[in-house]
Structures are given as C-alpha cells and as structure tokens.
Amino acid sequence: MIKVHTQFLSHFKELAATDEDVFELDRPLVSELATRICDRYGPRMQAVLIDPDTQELNARGTMFVDAKGRRICMADPLEDGDVITFMMGIAGG
C-alpha cells in the first residue's frame, strides 16, 4: 500500500472543498487514484476528472501533473509519497 498526496487547484479545489488530500492505494496506478478521488468527492468531481467517452483523465481544459510537472494518464504508475496536482488548464502561448 502506498500514500499519494494530491493538490487541488481552481475548480478542483471548489469541488473537493480542500486544497489537498492524501489517498492510500492498494494498486500504485493513477487509475486507482482517480477512482478513489471520485468515490470520495462524488459525481461532480467525476464529471470534471473523467472523460465519459474514453474513461481516461479528462483532457478538455484540465491538467493533471506530477511533482516534476509531467502530465499523467490512467496507466501511469505512482510511488509512495508522490504528489499529483489537479488544475484547470491555462490558455495561451
């Protein structure tokens, strides 16, 4: 079992009513983290987090990055102590 820390910014922070949380995961995958987040914060969070057509992380106007600033996807592995940030994308060049 691993612990993963999350940071919620912008709309994710509003939906979670917190700016951070910790999740214990049996399987160290982003897909399990996404499931746990949706279970904890409900259908409104799931609507923003998960693309209903692909069941992948929603790429429309959202960003999910690890502590090194890399985008993550459902199949990515996680390690104990990882920090994942959930934010709305910023338009511009």
PyMOL commands that place a pseudoatom at each C-alpha (Angstrom):
pseudoatom trace, name=CA, resn=MET, resi=1, chain=A, elem=C, hetatm=0, pos=[0.000, 0.000, 0.000]
pseudoatom trace, name=CA, resn=ILE, resi=2, chain=A, elem=C, hetatm=0, pos=[1.267, 3.476, -0.858]
pseudoatom trace, name=CA, resn=LYS, resi=3, chain=A, elem=C, hetatm=0, pos=[0.235, 7.011, 0.072]
pseudoatom trace, name=CA, resn=VAL, resi=4, chain=A, elem=C, hetatm=0, pos=[-0.214, 9.615, -2.636]
pseudoatom trace, name=CA, resn=HIS, resi=5, chain=A, elem=C, hetatm=0, pos=[-0.687, 13.306, -1.894]
pseudoatom trace, name=CA, resn=THR, resi=6, chain=A, elem=C, hetatm=0, pos=[-2.986, 15.409, -4.038]
pseudoatom trace, name=CA, resn=GLN, resi=7, chain=A, elem=C, hetatm=0, pos=[-3.145, 19.143, -4.548]
pseudoatom trace, name=CA, resn=PHE, resi=8, chain=A, elem=C, hetatm=0, pos=[-6.406, 20.576, -5.848]
pseudoatom trace, name=CA, resn=LEU, resi=9, chain=A, elem=C, hetatm=0, pos=[-6.353, 23.963, -7.579]
pseudoatom trace, name=CA, resn=SER, resi=10, chain=A, elem=C, hetatm=0, pos=[-9.091, 26.146, -9.093]
pseudoatom trace, name=CA, resn=HIS, resi=11, chain=A, elem=C, hetatm=0, pos=[-12.326, 24.248, -9.817]
pseudoatom trace, name=CA, resn=PHE, resi=12, chain=A, elem=C, hetatm=0, pos=[-10.950, 21.018, -8.322]
pseudoatom trace, name=CA, resn=LYS, resi=13, chain=A, elem=C, hetatm=0, pos=[-10.408, 22.837, -5.042]
pseudoatom trace, name=CA, resn=GLU, resi=14, chain=A, elem=C, hetatm=0, pos=[-14.012, 24.045, -5.098]
pseudoatom trace, name=CA, resn=LEU, resi=15, chain=A, elem=C, hetatm=0, pos=[-15.347, 20.537, -5.762]
pseudoatom trace, name=CA, resn=ALA, resi=16, chain=A, elem=C, hetatm=0, pos=[-13.199, 18.901, -3.088]
pseudoatom trace, name=CA, resn=ALA, resi=17, chain=A, elem=C, hetatm=0, pos=[-13.678, 21.763, -0.595]
pseudoatom trace, name=CA, resn=THR, resi=18, chain=A, elem=C, hetatm=0, pos=[-9.996, 21.401, 0.241]
pseudoatom trace, name=CA, resn=ASP, resi=19, chain=A, elem=C, hetatm=0, pos=[-6.710, 22.196, -1.432]
pseudoatom trace, name=CA, resn=GLU, resi=20, chain=A, elem=C, hetatm=0, pos=[-5.010, 18.907, -0.555]
pseudoatom trace, name=CA, resn=ASP, resi=21, chain=A, elem=C, hetatm=0, pos=[-5.684, 15.331, 0.468]
pseudoatom trace, name=CA, resn=VAL, resi=22, chain=A, elem=C, hetatm=0, pos=[-3.892, 12.016, 0.952]
pseudoatom trace, name=CA, resn=PHE, resi=23, chain=A, elem=C, hetatm=0, pos=[-5.004, 8.708, -0.529]
pseudoatom trace, name=CA, resn=GLU, resi=24, chain=A, elem=C, hetatm=0, pos=[-3.859, 5.210, 0.377]
pseudoatom trace, name=CA, resn=LEU, resi=25, chain=A, elem=C, hetatm=0, pos=[-3.760, 2.985, -2.699]
pseudoatom trace, name=CA, resn=ASP, resi=26, chain=A, elem=C, hetatm=0, pos=[-3.549, -0.795, -2.973]
pseudoatom trace, name=CA, resn=ARG, resi=27, chain=A, elem=C, hetatm=0, pos=[-2.552, -0.603, -6.635]
pseudoatom trace, name=CA, resn=PRO, resi=28, chain=A, elem=C, hetatm=0, pos=[0.007, 2.125, -7.368]
pseudoatom trace, name=CA, resn=LEU, resi=29, chain=A, elem=C, hetatm=0, pos=[-1.697, 3.453, -10.508]
pseudoatom trace, name=CA, resn=VAL, resi=30, chain=A, elem=C, hetatm=0, pos=[-3.233, 6.775, -11.495]
pseudoatom trace, name=CA, resn=SER, resi=31, chain=A, elem=C, hetatm=0, pos=[-6.422, 4.885, -12.376]
pseudoatom trace, name=CA, resn=GLU, resi=32, chain=A, elem=C, hetatm=0, pos=[-6.864, 3.802, -8.751]
pseudoatom trace, name=CA, resn=LEU, resi=33, chain=A, elem=C, hetatm=0, pos=[-6.152, 7.331, -7.526]
pseudoatom trace, name=CA, resn=ALA, resi=34, chain=A, elem=C, hetatm=0, pos=[-8.809, 8.686, -9.913]
pseudoatom trace, name=CA, resn=THR, resi=35, chain=A, elem=C, hetatm=0, pos=[-11.318, 6.097, -8.665]
pseudoatom trace, name=CA, resn=ARG, resi=36, chain=A, elem=C, hetatm=0, pos=[-10.623, 6.978, -5.039]
pseudoatom trace, name=CA, resn=ILE, resi=37, chain=A, elem=C, hetatm=0, pos=[-10.960, 10.709, -5.721]
pseudoatom trace, name=CA, resn=CYS, resi=38, chain=A, elem=C, hetatm=0, pos=[-14.307, 10.185, -7.478]
pseudoatom trace, name=CA, resn=ASP, resi=39, chain=A, elem=C, hetatm=0, pos=[-15.519, 7.915, -4.661]
pseudoatom trace, name=CA, resn=ARG, resi=40, chain=A, elem=C, hetatm=0, pos=[-14.595, 10.494, -2.031]
pseudoatom trace, name=CA, resn=TYR, resi=41, chain=A, elem=C, hetatm=0, pos=[-15.811, 13.650, -3.777]
pseudoatom trace, name=CA, resn=GLY, resi=42, chain=A, elem=C, hetatm=0, pos=[-18.752, 12.403, -5.819]
pseudoatom trace, name=CA, resn=PRO, resi=43, chain=A, elem=C, hetatm=0, pos=[-20.274, 12.672, -9.279]
pseudoatom trace, name=CA, resn=ARG, resi=44, chain=A, elem=C, hetatm=0, pos=[-19.486, 16.365, -9.844]
pseudoatom trace, name=CA, resn=MET, resi=45, chain=A, elem=C, hetatm=0, pos=[-15.779, 15.617, -9.343]
pseudoatom trace, name=CA, resn=GLN, resi=46, chain=A, elem=C, hetatm=0, pos=[-16.044, 12.585, -11.620]
pseudoatom trace, name=CA, resn=ALA, resi=47, chain=A, elem=C, hetatm=0, pos=[-17.672, 14.712, -14.332]
pseudoatom trace, name=CA, resn=VAL, resi=48, chain=A, elem=C, hetatm=0, pos=[-14.663, 17.031, -14.359]
pseudoatom trace, name=CA, resn=LEU, resi=49, chain=A, elem=C, hetatm=0, pos=[-11.975, 14.406, -13.765]
pseudoatom trace, name=CA, resn=ILE, resi=50, chain=A, elem=C, hetatm=0, pos=[-13.002, 11.554, -16.100]
pseudoatom trace, name=CA, resn=ASP, resi=51, chain=A, elem=C, hetatm=0, pos=[-13.891, 11.778, -19.793]
pseudoatom trace, name=CA, resn=PRO, resi=52, chain=A, elem=C, hetatm=0, pos=[-17.157, 9.799, -20.105]
pseudoatom trace, name=CA, resn=ASP, resi=53, chain=A, elem=C, hetatm=0, pos=[-16.358, 8.707, -23.679]
pseudoatom trace, name=CA, resn=THR, resi=54, chain=A, elem=C, hetatm=0, pos=[-12.848, 7.353, -23.099]
pseudoatom trace, name=CA, resn=GLN, resi=55, chain=A, elem=C, hetatm=0, pos=[-12.821, 6.716, -19.326]
pseudoatom trace, name=CA, resn=GLU, resi=56, chain=A, elem=C, hetatm=0, pos=[-9.425, 8.443, -19.332]
pseudoatom trace, name=CA, resn=LEU, resi=57, chain=A, elem=C, hetatm=0, pos=[-8.495, 11.587, -17.452]
pseudoatom trace, name=CA, resn=ASN, resi=58, chain=A, elem=C, hetatm=0, pos=[-10.377, 14.492, -18.995]
pseudoatom trace, name=CA, resn=ALA, resi=59, chain=A, elem=C, hetatm=0, pos=[-8.084, 16.412, -21.329]
pseudoatom trace, name=CA, resn=ARG, resi=60, chain=A, elem=C, hetatm=0, pos=[-10.614, 19.162, -22.051]
pseudoatom trace, name=CA, resn=GLY, resi=61, chain=A, elem=C, hetatm=0, pos=[-9.481, 22.191, -20.111]
pseudoatom trace, name=CA, resn=THR, resi=62, chain=A, elem=C, hetatm=0, pos=[-7.864, 20.245, -17.287]
pseudoatom trace, name=CA, resn=MET, resi=63, chain=A, elem=C, hetatm=0, pos=[-4.328, 19.307, -16.338]
pseudoatom trace, name=CA, resn=PHE, resi=64, chain=A, elem=C, hetatm=0, pos=[-3.009, 16.592, -14.067]
pseudoatom trace, name=CA, resn=VAL, resi=65, chain=A, elem=C, hetatm=0, pos=[0.701, 16.727, -13.353]
pseudoatom trace, name=CA, resn=ASP, resi=66, chain=A, elem=C, hetatm=0, pos=[3.197, 15.011, -11.104]
pseudoatom trace, name=CA, resn=ALA, resi=67, chain=A, elem=C, hetatm=0, pos=[5.722, 16.816, -8.901]
pseudoatom trace, name=CA, resn=LYS, resi=68, chain=A, elem=C, hetatm=0, pos=[8.090, 17.166, -11.878]
pseudoatom trace, name=CA, resn=GLY, resi=69, chain=A, elem=C, hetatm=0, pos=[5.434, 18.921, -13.979]
pseudoatom trace, name=CA, resn=ARG, resi=70, chain=A, elem=C, hetatm=0, pos=[4.790, 15.934, -16.262]
pseudoatom trace, name=CA, resn=ARG, resi=71, chain=A, elem=C, hetatm=0, pos=[1.260, 15.166, -17.425]
pseudoatom trace, name=CA, resn=ILE, resi=72, chain=A, elem=C, hetatm=0, pos=[-0.083, 11.887, -16.129]
pseudoatom trace, name=CA, resn=CYS, resi=73, chain=A, elem=C, hetatm=0, pos=[-2.517, 9.349, -17.574]
pseudoatom trace, name=CA, resn=MET, resi=74, chain=A, elem=C, hetatm=0, pos=[-4.570, 6.490, -16.128]
pseudoatom trace, name=CA, resn=ALA, resi=75, chain=A, elem=C, hetatm=0, pos=[-1.971, 3.775, -16.804]
pseudoatom trace, name=CA, resn=ASP, resi=76, chain=A, elem=C, hetatm=0, pos=[0.923, 5.646, -15.147]
pseudoatom trace, name=CA, resn=PRO, resi=77, chain=A, elem=C, hetatm=0, pos=[2.426, 4.077, -12.030]
pseudoatom trace, name=CA, resn=LEU, resi=78, chain=A, elem=C, hetatm=0, pos=[2.653, 6.001, -8.763]
pseudoatom trace, name=CA, resn=GLU, resi=79, chain=A, elem=C, hetatm=0, pos=[5.188, 5.752, -5.978]
pseudoatom trace, name=CA, resn=ASP, resi=80, chain=A, elem=C, hetatm=0, pos=[4.805, 6.195, -2.251]
pseudoatom trace, name=CA, resn=GLY, resi=81, chain=A, elem=C, hetatm=0, pos=[4.857, 9.894, -1.399]
pseudoatom trace, name=CA, resn=ASP, resi=82, chain=A, elem=C, hetatm=0, pos=[4.112, 11.142, -4.933]
pseudoatom trace, name=CA, resn=VAL, resi=83, chain=A, elem=C, hetatm=0, pos=[2.331, 14.484, -5.202]
pseudoatom trace, name=CA, resn=ILE, resi=84, chain=A, elem=C, hetatm=0, pos=[-0.213, 14.880, -8.007]
pseudoatom trace, name=CA, resn=THR, resi=85, chain=A, elem=C, hetatm=0, pos=[-1.698, 18.283, -8.827]
pseudoatom trace, name=CA, resn=PHE, resi=86, chain=A, elem=C, hetatm=0, pos=[-5.144, 18.698, -10.357]
pseudoatom trace, name=CA, resn=MET, resi=87, chain=A, elem=C, hetatm=0, pos=[-5.812, 22.033, -12.081]
pseudoatom trace, name=CA, resn=MET, resi=88, chain=A, elem=C, hetatm=0, pos=[-7.660, 23.702, -14.881]
pseudoatom trace, name=CA, resn=GLY, resi=89, chain=A, elem=C, hetatm=0, pos=[-5.559, 24.373, -17.973]
pseudoatom trace, name=CA, resn=ILE, resi=90, chain=A, elem=C, hetatm=0, pos=[-4.499, 27.899, -18.759]
pseudoatom trace, name=CA, resn=ALA, resi=91, chain=A, elem=C, hetatm=0, pos=[-4.921, 29.099, -22.338]
pseudoatom trace, name=CA, resn=GLY, resi=92, chain=A, elem=C, hetatm=0, pos=[-2.160, 30.955, -24.044]
pseudoatom trace, name=CA, resn=GLY, resi=93, chain=A, elem=C, hetatm=0, pos=[1.139, 30.549, -25.798]
for i in range(1, 93): cmd.bond("trace and resi %d" % i, "trace and resi %d" % (i + 1))
show_as sticks, trace
zoom trace
